[in-house]
Amino acid sequence: MSWLGRLFGSKPPPPAPANSVIVDADVAVQLTAGGSALDVAVDSALRTFLEAQAKAALAGEPERIPFWLMRDVERSGDLEDELRDRMAQRHAAEEEGEQAKSSPRQPSGEQMEIGGG
Protein backbone atom coordinates (compact mmCIF):
# COMPACT_ATOMS: atom_id res chain seq x y z
CA MET A 1 0.00 0.00 0.00
CA SER A 2 1.37 3.44 -0.85
CA TRP A 3 1.82 6.26 1.67
CA LEU A 4 -1.02 8.17 0.01
CA GLY A 5 -3.33 5.25 0.56
CA ARG A 6 -2.40 5.09 4.20
CA LEU A 7 -2.81 8.86 4.51
CA PHE A 8 -6.33 8.84 3.08
CA GLY A 9 -7.32 5.56 4.70
CA SER A 10 -7.81 3.29 1.66
CA LYS A 11 -8.06 -0.42 2.36
CA PRO A 12 -5.42 -2.84 1.12
CA PRO A 13 -6.56 -5.33 -1.54
CA PRO A 14 -7.92 -8.55 -0.10
CA PRO A 15 -5.39 -11.39 0.05
CA ALA A 16 -5.64 -14.04 -2.61
CA PRO A 17 -7.10 -17.40 -1.58
CA ALA A 18 -4.55 -19.93 -0.35
CA ASN A 19 -4.87 -22.19 -3.40
CA SER A 20 -4.67 -19.52 -6.13
CA VAL A 21 -1.70 -18.99 -8.41
CA ILE A 22 -0.73 -16.57 -11.14
CA VAL A 23 -0.02 -18.19 -14.50
CA ASP A 24 1.82 -16.34 -17.26
CA ALA A 25 -0.28 -15.66 -20.33
CA ASP A 26 1.96 -17.67 -22.68
CA VAL A 27 1.77 -20.73 -20.39
CA ALA A 28 -1.99 -20.31 -20.03
CA VAL A 29 -2.35 -20.25 -23.82
CA GLN A 30 -0.36 -23.49 -24.12
CA LEU A 31 -2.36 -25.17 -21.35
CA THR A 32 -5.73 -24.23 -22.83
CA ALA A 33 -4.77 -24.96 -26.45
CA GLY A 34 -6.71 -28.24 -26.28
CA GLY A 35 -9.92 -26.39 -25.47
CA SER A 36 -10.13 -27.23 -21.78
CA ALA A 37 -10.62 -24.68 -19.03
CA LEU A 38 -7.50 -23.30 -17.39
CA ASP A 39 -8.23 -24.80 -13.97
CA VAL A 40 -8.74 -28.27 -15.46
CA ALA A 41 -5.63 -27.97 -17.64
CA VAL A 42 -3.45 -26.86 -14.70
CA ASP A 43 -4.80 -29.65 -12.51
CA SER A 44 -4.13 -32.23 -15.23
CA ALA A 45 -0.61 -30.96 -15.89
CA LEU A 46 0.31 -30.94 -12.20
CA ARG A 47 -1.09 -34.43 -11.65
CA THR A 48 0.87 -35.74 -14.66
CA PHE A 49 4.05 -34.14 -13.36
CA LEU A 50 3.56 -35.56 -9.85
CA GLU A 51 2.86 -39.05 -11.24
CA ALA A 52 6.04 -38.88 -13.34
CA GLN A 53 8.06 -37.88 -10.27
CA ALA A 54 6.55 -40.74 -8.26
CA LYS A 55 7.42 -43.24 -11.02
CA ALA A 56 10.96 -41.88 -11.20
CA ALA A 57 11.37 -42.22 -7.45
CA LEU A 58 10.21 -45.85 -7.64
CA ALA A 59 12.62 -46.49 -10.52
CA GLY A 60 15.52 -45.19 -8.45
CA GLU A 61 16.22 -41.87 -10.14
CA PRO A 62 14.47 -39.24 -8.03
CA GLU A 63 16.32 -36.29 -9.50
CA ARG A 64 15.36 -36.90 -13.12
CA ILE A 65 18.56 -35.41 -14.49
CA PRO A 66 18.42 -34.67 -18.24
CA PHE A 67 20.30 -37.24 -20.32
CA TRP A 68 22.98 -34.75 -21.37
CA LEU A 69 23.88 -34.09 -17.72
CA MET A 70 23.86 -37.69 -16.52
CA ARG A 71 27.14 -39.16 -15.37
CA ASP A 72 28.40 -42.56 -16.41
CA VAL A 73 27.26 -44.96 -13.71
CA GLU A 74 29.20 -47.86 -15.17
CA ARG A 75 32.60 -46.29 -14.49
CA SER A 76 34.47 -48.46 -12.07
CA GLY A 77 37.86 -46.72 -12.23
CA ASP A 78 38.93 -43.92 -10.01
CA LEU A 79 38.87 -40.45 -11.52
CA GLU A 80 42.41 -39.71 -10.34
CA ASP A 81 43.70 -42.87 -12.04
CA GLU A 82 42.03 -41.89 -15.30
CA LEU A 83 43.53 -38.40 -15.15
CA ARG A 84 46.96 -39.80 -14.33
CA ASP A 85 46.74 -42.15 -17.35
CA ARG A 86 45.70 -39.30 -19.63
CA MET A 87 48.60 -37.14 -18.44
CA ALA A 88 51.05 -40.01 -19.03
CA GLN A 89 49.69 -40.46 -22.56
CA ARG A 90 49.95 -36.73 -23.23
CA HIS A 91 53.55 -36.56 -21.99
CA ALA A 92 54.50 -39.60 -24.08
CA ALA A 93 52.96 -38.01 -27.19
CA GLU A 94 54.78 -34.72 -26.50
CA GLU A 95 58.11 -36.54 -26.10
CA GLU A 96 57.57 -38.43 -29.37
CA GLY A 97 56.79 -35.14 -31.10
CA GLU A 98 59.95 -33.50 -29.71
CA GLN A 99 62.10 -36.47 -30.77
CA ALA A 100 60.67 -36.36 -34.27
CA LYS A 101 61.48 -32.64 -34.54
CA SER A 102 65.02 -32.91 -33.16
CA SER A 103 66.27 -35.92 -35.13
CA PRO A 104 67.11 -35.43 -38.83
CA ARG A 105 64.96 -37.31 -41.21
CA GLN A 106 66.56 -40.60 -42.16
CA PRO A 107 65.54 -42.43 -45.31
CA SER A 108 63.91 -45.75 -44.58
CA GLY A 109 64.86 -48.97 -46.27
CA GLU A 110 62.05 -48.59 -48.75
CA GLN A 111 63.19 -45.17 -49.96
CA MET A 112 65.77 -44.86 -52.72
CA GLU A 113 68.26 -42.11 -53.23
CA ILE A 114 67.96 -40.42 -56.58
CA GLY A 115 70.88 -38.95 -58.40
CA GLY A 116 74.51 -39.16 -57.48
CA GLY A 117 76.60 -41.90 -58.67
matplotlib code that plots the C-alpha trace (Angstrom):
import matplotlib.pyplot as plt

x = [0.0, 1.4, 1.8, -1.0, -3.3, -2.4, -2.8, -6.3, -7.3, -7.8, -8.1, -5.4, -6.6, -7.9, -5.4, -5.6, -7.1, -4.5, -4.9, -4.7, -1.7, -0.7, 0.0, 1.8, -0.3, 2.0, 1.8, -2.0, -2.4, -0.4, -2.4, -5.7, -4.8, -6.7, -9.9, -10.1, -10.6, -7.5, -8.2, -8.7, -5.6, -3.4, -4.8, -4.1, -0.6, 0.3, -1.1, 0.9, 4.0, 3.6, 2.9, 6.0, 8.1, 6.6, 7.4, 11.0, 11.4, 10.2, 12.6, 15.5, 16.2, 14.5, 16.3, 15.4, 18.6, 18.4, 20.3, 23.0, 23.9, 23.9, 27.1, 28.4, 27.3, 29.2, 32.6, 34.5, 37.9, 38.9, 38.9, 42.4, 43.7, 42.0, 43.5, 47.0, 46.7, 45.7, 48.6, 51.1, 49.7, 50.0, 53.6, 54.5, 53.0, 54.8, 58.1, 57.6, 56.8, 60.0, 62.1, 60.7, 61.5, 65.0, 66.3, 67.1, 65.0, 66.6, 65.5, 63.9, 64.9, 62.1, 63.2, 65.8, 68.3, 68.0, 70.9, 74.5, 76.6]
y = [0.0, 3.4, 6.3, 8.2, 5.2, 5.1, 8.9, 8.8, 5.6, 3.3, -0.4, -2.8, -5.3, -8.6, -11.4, -14.0, -17.4, -19.9, -22.2, -19.5, -19.0, -16.6, -18.2, -16.3, -15.7, -17.7, -20.7, -20.3, -20.3, -23.5, -25.2, -24.2, -25.0, -28.2, -26.4, -27.2, -24.7, -23.3, -24.8, -28.3, -28.0, -26.9, -29.6, -32.2, -31.0, -30.9, -34.4, -35.7, -34.1, -35.6, -39.0, -38.9, -37.9, -40.7, -43.2, -41.9, -42.2, -45.9, -46.5, -45.2, -41.9, -39.2, -36.3, -36.9, -35.4, -34.7, -37.2, -34.8, -34.1, -37.7, -39.2, -42.6, -45.0, -47.9, -46.3, -48.5, -46.7, -43.9, -40.4, -39.7, -42.9, -41.9, -38.4, -39.8, -42.2, -39.3, -37.1, -40.0, -40.5, -36.7, -36.6, -39.6, -38.0, -34.7, -36.5, -38.4, -35.1, -33.5, -36.5, -36.4, -32.6, -32.9, -35.9, -35.4, -37.3, -40.6, -42.4, -45.8, -49.0, -48.6, -45.2, -44.9, -42.1, -40.4, -39.0, -39.2, -41.9]
z = [0.0, -0.9, 1.7, 0.0, 0.6, 4.2, 4.5, 3.1, 4.7, 1.7, 2.4, 1.1, -1.5, -0.1, 0.0, -2.6, -1.6, -0.4, -3.4, -6.1, -8.4, -11.1, -14.5, -17.3, -20.3, -22.7, -20.4, -20.0, -23.8, -24.1, -21.4, -22.8, -26.5, -26.3, -25.5, -21.8, -19.0, -17.4, -14.0, -15.5, -17.6, -14.7, -12.5, -15.2, -15.9, -12.2, -11.7, -14.7, -13.4, -9.9, -11.2, -13.3, -10.3, -8.3, -11.0, -11.2, -7.4, -7.6, -10.5, -8.5, -10.1, -8.0, -9.5, -13.1, -14.5, -18.2, -20.3, -21.4, -17.7, -16.5, -15.4, -16.4, -13.7, -15.2, -14.5, -12.1, -12.2, -10.0, -11.5, -10.3, -12.0, -15.3, -15.1, -14.3, -17.4, -19.6, -18.4, -19.0, -22.6, -23.2, -22.0, -24.1, -27.2, -26.5, -26.1, -29.4, -31.1, -29.7, -30.8, -34.3, -34.5, -33.2, -35.1, -38.8, -41.2, -42.2, -45.3, -44.6, -46.3, -48.8, -50.0, -52.7, -53.2, -56.6, -58.4, -57.5, -58.7]

ax = plt.figure().add_subplot(projection="3d")
ax.plot(x, y, z, "-o")
ax.set_aspect("equal")
plt.show()
